[in-house]
Amino acid sequence: MGKIKTIFKRELLNTVKRKSFILVTVAFPLLGLLVIGGIGFFQSAEEGPVNDIRIGYVDEPGDFNGNLTYGNVTLVPQEDWQSAFDNMSNGLISQFFVIPRDYMANGNILRYTFSREVDVPYEVYNTIEMFLLNNILEGKVDSSIANRVAYPLFLSNFTLSSGGEVSDQQGGFASVIIPYIFSLLLVMAIFTSSGFLLQGLGEEKENRVMEILLSSVSSTQLITGKVLGLGCAGLIQIGVWLVSARILADMASTSIGGILSGLSIPTDYLIVSLIYFVTGYLLFAIIMAGAGSIGATARESQQFSTIFTLMAVVPFFFMIQILESPAGALAQFLTFFPITAPITVIMRMAVIDIPIWELGVSIAIMVAAIFGSILLAAKIFRTFLLMHGKTPKLGEIIKTLRQA
């Protein structure tokens, strides 16, 4: 136990002192603060003095001559197209539109401006729309009815719990951005920690340090200490990220608002994320340890691990399907498959309450996979760890596992 503790301390301290580890750990909170601060700055700049907008219009039918002011936008009648163009050139109006004589038959409006635009600004489009609507309905219906025709609803959508209370987890923009960010954080934390293990084993095997280590500790003690030490470092990293994510979400919701006004991260979301980080890390760390012992060099070990890395990020390729059908067969399969379970569960929890039995089965399968991987990795570890200059073929690995 004392030797495992020594290896644990060494791996933990060496990892948390790495510049790359420190940089990656603090990069997410700092980047989040910069993004929120930048958006807040530009929003405050946009909320500065409101400029009056003068829009000219040519009324060919002669029926549109009332309701000319809408907030800071004023509509200015023009005699004809040439007069409107001259006034725009002289800066008297910023733009103009023409109401053709056959407007009531086809609804066509011709708008002219000097500036290139990706789309018509909402404020301008809304003003023209309200102007046309008010003039068409003027004298025919009450103004309140005309206003309701223009804006038939202001929809507020709420997700209810089974008890009839408003749920903490609502849909909208947050249902997409939260699982995406959390999945990225989970992948980064798991692969960073297990990657350090893979790199360390490959380098120690390549430069023969492994022979010195195994002269004083057993292979089981060595791998146990390394996995626990790097796992603790990864837990520190994901803990910093999860706490930062919750704080940043609250800041974004209150300071930015808009589509981020409903952004929140429930406590159960954080707890499940930690559980799947721990189980996901242990599984991948053991897999990386096996890959690190097989490869003749650190580079070859990384190549072996690529297949598992690609399998782990499969949920990203089906993210739309998972979010649109979180209770579907695909989402359930990826939840129960241990390598894809961590990311899939994080995605599903953002849009539905996953049944407890599914989480229980998923975690149980993860734990079973961890113990099964330990048995297989231990056999591989003992057989190939001290092999130098030669990478075993797949047949040799299978034969060794059968004989062990």
N, C-alpha and C positions, 0 to 999 in steps of 0.2 A: 504493500500500500504506500510505503514511504517513497519508493521509486516512481510510482505513478504520480504521486503528489509533486515530486521534483520535476518530472517531465511536464506536468500540467502547468506549473508556475513558469517554467522556461518558455513554453509555447505561448502562454497568455501574455507575458511581459514582452517577448520579442514581437508579437503581433501588434499589440496596442502601441508599441513604439515606432512601428513602421510609418514612414511619411505617407505612403499611399493609403494606409488604413485611416490615419488621422484626417487626411484630405477628403477621402470619400465620406467619412462620418460627418464632418462638419459642412460638407458641400451642400447637402440637401437642405438643412435649415437656412443656411445663408442664401442659397438660390431662391428659396421660397420667400424670404424676407425681401430680397431684391425685386422679385416679380410683383409681390403685393405692393411694395412701396412705389414701384414704377407705375403700376396701373393707377394707384391712388393719386400720384402726381399728375398724370395725364388727365385723369378725370377732373381734378381740381382746376387744371388749366383750361379744360373745355367748359367748365362751369363759370368762367369769367364773365365779363360784361357781354350781354346779349346784343348783337348787332341787328338793326332793323333790315329787313329784306324787302326790296321792292321788285315785284314781278309784273311785267306788262302782259296784256292780253288783247288780242284782236277778236272782236265779237262780230263775226259775219252774219249770224242769224238775227242779231239785234235784240235778243231776249235775255241777255246775261248782264245786268247792270246794277245788281244789289249785292249786299253782304260782301264787302271788299276787304275787311280787316279780320285777320285770324292770328291772334297773339302778336308776335313781332313781324308778321308777314303782311304786307299791304299789296293788294292787286291794283294796278294802274291801267285804265282803259287806253287803248291806242287806236288811232284812226285806221291804219292799215299796216301791212307787213313792213313796208319801207320805213314808215315813221317809227315803228317798234325797233327796227334794226338800227336806225340813226340814234335813237335814245339809248339803246344798249351800248352802242359804240362810244357815246358821250358820257357813259357812266350814270345816266339818270335811272336806269333800271338794270338789274343784274342778269335778267333773262326774260324771255317772253314765250307765250304759247298762243296758238291760233285755234279758235273754235270754228270749224268749217260749217258751211251752210247745211250740209247733210249730216251734221253731228247727231241729231236725234234718231236718224235712221241706222247709223253704224257705230256711233260712240267714239270715233277717231278724234284724237287731239294731237296737234303738232307742236312740239316744244323745241325751242332754239336757245343755245347757249354757246359761249366762246370756250368754255372749259371742257376738257375730256373727263368723262365720269364712268366709273364701273357700273353704276346704277343711279337712278334718280334718287336724290336724298329724300328720306322719309318725310321730313318736314314739308318739303316742296310738294311731293306727291299727295300727301294728306290735305294740304291747303287747296290744291286744284280740285281734288275730289270733293271736298266739302263745299267749295264755291259752286261747282256744277250742281251738286245735289240740292243745295239750298235754293238756288235760282229755279231749278226745275220744279220743286215742290212748293215754292213760295205762293201763298194765297190758296193753295189746294189742301194742305194739311197743316196742323199745328207744328210749331218749331220743335217741340219736344219729340213729336213723332218723327220728324225729319232727322233729328239727332240720334234717335234710337235706331232708325234704318241704317244710318251711317256706321253706328257702333252697336250692333245687336247684342253683344255680350262681352263681359270682362270675366273670363273663366278663372276660378280658383280651384285647383284640384287637390284633394286630400286622400291619403291612404289611411285606412282604418285598421286597427288591430281586431282580433277576434272578439274582444270585449267591447268594441264600439268606440274606443278612444283613438285620437289622432296618433298615428305611429310616428316614432322618432325618425324612421327611415322613409323619406318621401322619394318620389321619382324625379324626373327631370334631368338637368345637366349633371347633378351630383351622382345620379345612378350610373353614369358613364365614367366620369373623371375619377371618382373615389376608387373603384375597383382597378382601374388602369394604373393609377399612381401606386396603390398598395401592392399590386402584383409586381410592378417594376421594383419596388423597394424590397419585396420578399425575395425576388430572383437575385437582385444584387447582393443582398445580405447572405443568402445561402451559397451562392456561387463564389462570392469573395472569400468567405471562411473556408469552404471546402477546397477552393482553388489554392489557397495558401498551403493547405495540407498536401494537396497533390504536388505542388511545386517543391515544397520542402522535402518530401519523400524522394522525388525524382533527383533533386540536387544531391541529397545525402547519399543516395545509392550511386550516383554517377561519380562523385568524388571520394568514394570509399569511406565516408564518415559513418555510414550505416554499420560497417563491420565493427567499428570501435564501440558504437552504442550497443550493439547486440552482444558484445563481450561482457557487458555488465548488467543488462536488463533483458528480459524475455521479449519476444515479438508481441505477445499479448499486452504486456505492460507498456511497451513503446507506443503501440497504436492507440491504446486506451488513453494514455496521457495526452497524446497529440490531439485526438478527437475531442476530448473534454476541454483542453486548453483553448483550442481554436473555436470550439463551440461557445465557450464563455465569452470570448472576444466578440464573436458574432452576435451574441445575445445583448452585449453592451451596445453594439452598433444599432441593431434593430430597435432596442429600447429607446435610444436617442431619437431615432427616426420616427417612431410611432408617437412619442410624446410631442415631438416637434410638429408632426402632421396634425395632431389634434389642435394644438395651439394655433398653427397657421390657418387651419380651416375656420376656427372661430374668428380670427383676425380678418380673413377674407370675407366671411359672411357679414361682419358688422361694418367694416371699413369700405369695402368695394360694393357689396350689395348686388343688385341686378340678378343675373343668372346664378350668382354665387350666394344669394341671400339664404338659400335653404341648405347650404353646405355644412354638414356636421358629421362627426365620426362617433357613433355610439360606443359605450364601454365594452359591450359584448363583442363588437367588431375587433377591438384591440386585443381582447383576451384570446379570441379564436386565432387571430393573426400570430400571436406569440406561440400558441400551441403548435400551429402548423409550421412555424419557423423552426421550433425545436425538433419536431419529428422530421421535417424536411431536411434540416441540416444533418441530423444523424444519419439519415438514409444516404444522402449524397456524399457525406464525408466518408462513410464506409465504402461506397462505390469508388470514390476517388482514391482511397487508400489501396483498394485492389488494383485500380488502374496504375497507380504510382509504383506498385511493386512489380507489375508485369513489364512496363516499358524499360528498355535499356538506358534511355536518357529521359530528361525532364520533358523534352519536346515530344517524344513518342508517347509518354504518359498522357500529355495533354491531348494528343490526337485520339487516344483510346477513350478519353472522357467526353469527346465531342458528341458521340452518339447519344449519351445520356442527357447532355445539355440540350440537344435538339428535341429530345422526347419531352423534357420538362417544360419547354416553351410552346408546346403544341396548343395549349388553350388560347394563346394569343392569336393563332390563326383562325380559331373558331369563336373569337370574342363576341362578334355580333350575334351568332346563333345562340351562344350561352346566355347573353343578356336578354335576347328576345324570347327564348324558351328555357328559362332557368330550371324548370321542372321536367324538361324533356329527357329522352333516353340518352342523348349525347352528353348532356351535362351530368347526368347521374353516372354514366360510365367513366367519364374523366374524373369524377369525384371519388370513385372507388378504386381507380387505378393509382397505385401509390406514387408513381413518379410525377403524374400530372395533378394529383389531389390538392397540394397547397395552393397553386394559382387558381384552379377551378373553384375551390370553396370560397376564396376571397372574392372572386367575381360574382358568384351566385348570392352570397350574403348581402351584397349591395342592393339587390332587387327583390329578393324574397327571403322569408324566414325558412331556412332549410330545416326539415324535420329532424328532431333530435336523434332518431334512429339512424338516419343517413350519416350524420356527423359521427355517431358512435361507431357505426360500421366502418366508415372511412378511416377514423383514427385507429381502430383495431387492426385493420388491414395494414396501415402504415407501420404500426408497432410490430406486427408479424413479419412484414417485409424487412424491418430493421434487424430483427433477430435472425431471420434467414440469411440476410446479407452478411451479418457478422460471421456466421458459420462458413459461408462460401469464401468470404474475404480472408478469414483466418487461414484456410487451407492454401489459398493463393499466396497469401503473405508469407507463410512459412516456406513455401516451395520456391518462389521466384524472387524473393527479396534480395538475396545475395548473388543472383545470377547477373553476370556482367558480359557485355560485348555481344549479346545475342538476345533477340526478342522472340519469345516462344510463339509458335503458331497456335491457331485456334484448336487444332486437334490435340496438341500437347497439353493445352490448358484443360480441355474436357477430360482427357485421359488421367491427368493428375487429380482432378476433382473426383473422379470415380474411384481411384485407388486410395485417396486420402481417407 
